[in-house]
């Protein structure tokens, strides 16, 4: 900005002022005749102060006439200069607005900060994504399979998908790992991972999984999903040899979580790294089929399952629970498999699998 004085959004000034005089946002809303939501959006920088609202603020806060319209004008001039110096185009502004869901998530998690306007948020987002312009995202490509999957899917928004991958990297940065990725150690820990299925507290379960994965050189995290990024998982090997493994959970059913987790472990053990691997929900390939097969056979021994089906003793909950004890899995894992293979109608024992309530936070 050269010698230009940095201006803060007038909403932040408004928050400071009402805090100084001990006025709540609710009281300010009453005094100015607007909604509390309007006050909130001005304070967090999502909305500017209109000339009409500025006059109301002057009266409600006992300020000299024109005080708040001048604050907004000074900020507008600052933003115009900021946009010119940083070459923020209308196209980039449109891209930014299309990414509102993931931007809001970044703000909630303090990956970006609020109390500023869209222009400054664009500059923050550029920094988060390590880009000089959001408009270059479609030009950044990875392997041929990745490009083909993105091109052939109508549900993918390349901007959201790119930001989601960066989110995975950020949210696993502080997860310690004991060693570089060790596939043999991961394979040998599968029985230990399966034991975690019996943990009833999902947050203790995740903590235990993180510890096991850490010992194998994997930083594991369950992450938020976004419309425009229809993916099941994300795998990336870092320069230090550590592997990032992120899993998205659209539903809360435990059987789906565990199948998805072992599917991703299958990708790791099958060597599907290639620097980064995005596991798209709707994509079918030999890689996906192998990962599915790994998940099925790892969760339930295929020979045991074949004998179980041949016995025709899977129609009662008691029979399913007996088999599950022998197979070493919770009974709802067996039920999920029977549903998937269409041996049981989806309505049978549908509520047996527990639902997870994930802990919010970073």
Beta strands, then each sheet from edge to edge (+ up, - down):
strand 1: 218-223
strand 2: 231-237
strand 3: 243-248
strand 4: 276-280
sheet 1: 1+ 3+ 2- 4+
end
